[in-house]
Amino acid sequence: MSSLPPPPYTCWASADEWRAEFVILGANVNAIPTPPPRSAVIIGVNGLWGAHEWTVYPQPHRPEFPYLAWIPLPPSNSSVPSNVLTCSVDKSMWQAHPGNSSIHVVNPDLLDKLTVKWKTLKAALEDPFNNVSSHPRSPIQRPMKAYTRAFEALNRLEQDFETWRDFVEVFRNLQRSLLELHAFCDWWKDIRTGDDFRPPVRAPTRGAIFEDAQVYANHAHWSVRAFLLINKSTFVLDPSKEVALSPRELCKANPMSLEPLRHSLCHWYYPPFVHDFMTELETTARGYTERLDVFNPTRKLKRRLEKKEHKMSDEGEPILHLP
């Protein structure tokens, strides 16, 4: 066992459920979650992915996407108002189409708020995107997929909907993409301050799971939630800080329904199937690794996608300016 003191931690737990003979340390937290189920994602009626929701529960740290640890969490106190990035979904968010009661459109006030948030983030992203791209040897990848998906989801939200499920899927995935972009901005603001950084009083973040003690300590210093998975023989830990693993109940909801046999939205709106739901789900859901499930669009969606492809081909120019 090491004679060196452990890195900063506020609590720790036996991590045999994560990995045998390991413990997990937590910084800027008072609870440590159990590992996710090793089973397919079940979408809740709230549109979240339950115990697999990658915008809420910490995921394995990847050096190319360090900013994901900065994803803000919804307020735990129900009396604290949520914002458009973390609010729940309810049927006041849509309304019957004035000319056709069988279809619905988004509430104009909600659309305005989402549009303002999108434009604000676009402006804030320009400088950090340019800076990161000017260093080709940097391992950091800009969240370009979140950028294009946010644009696509906002565009889709402006159209009509035949089913509540489709509305929920589009709204939640727009939130996920905007949360990722927001996290990138917060991460950039913190790291660029360098030695002048002073840990802020920060609203809770999603955090990340680390296996490198120094990288974990760096993130703990930045006041984001950090978890260190490490062999139990590495450090002598304070027994008074030991906690039991907490069940994943933050996104708990009744299942929406079974995965549709036909997809009425683009494939990325749906949870992917992967080999390992503990290590691969987030990266695959964000579009950076190949998913194992097959895209099976409805006839209506297939026609819409073909029409869009022909339009882009005819116009000969992209529909979105990337910074």
Steps between C-alpha positions, in 0.01 A plus 500: 500500500634843402643729766391799291182678607199445273379782274216718635171319560178567686384139511593153380333162449587139434484460122471124462183559296710710265817291509613232745757605761451871420369800687360822356577842642271798451591869501245784521228239566337334798382186318644252250269323253477132428614392153242512219301189411666279241182500295338702223379853570135543598360844415283647774180696450710804592718437194808420707693174479455402863810351662684542167441876462848621403427871563424426867721209609882515483661317209858376447733792431629528144793740440351620172176607670604640842224761497222246550574503875372860499144407388269675750247295692136595562445666838437241771268737686161514329449855628796620291383584149659293224613647170427397144802267495396290798123545535264204486271438206123540522207546264482874549803506269291422194159597368256384237563634153242774432410348165520131588422371850659161427848648496684722746763775494742626762391772742634827349635624835704183546630520145608860560692403815674212323587718202651768724705236685624354169602841366671593828701178500593541133650839574681375810647201313664691218826596674564171686415297187749703296764472771469122534505449123819710474685233700478189277716293735265554791304187599191713570211452259256785460137393560410538133246219499314666787516826304346354184249291695383802699437683173315200353289441811403866527403495132294183554331655804370779276305243296178318592474178699255214469599329826595615849787248504668665202468841663658372822787331312580817303477729803716280723768452233508873436558545872781240496680675216460846655622368836815367334565835332435684827745270678764570234464875562530459878802271464670745268439791736655307790810357332600822326542675835801278574670568833259783573209255531317509831250219568153652469188417691357301213162340442536120494644349182476154348871429557707212367664177615881497494768235540790747509540659845661820371234563234237432765666749738509765226126470444431502873687833512268636229202430729334255263391163627777245471520129576821296520485125443811351653628178656404481867862438603622831354417742783405496866155660510308667782235248620273785612462607135386160376151490345288234336447521125184694417236352267442682171161657564549859379336430162263229614170494312253254357607366160369695205450189287703241322751616240303562180537244222513788254680827557301818439803717579864489394694214658703716741185601692474144636722327759765287330566135562863433596718215623578660838242738646741609773784621277355554151150647533586869535755511217272305269190705586697815420589359159871424538491120480289266293169381640391138466127550440359541149323813376150412379323822394128530436397570143417859588842562656675328213327731252587803714868401517515436127338838430751670732792324331382603153451859616851520641641346185316750278597802708859388523567664836482397866199595706705590807800728535753337731739717701 
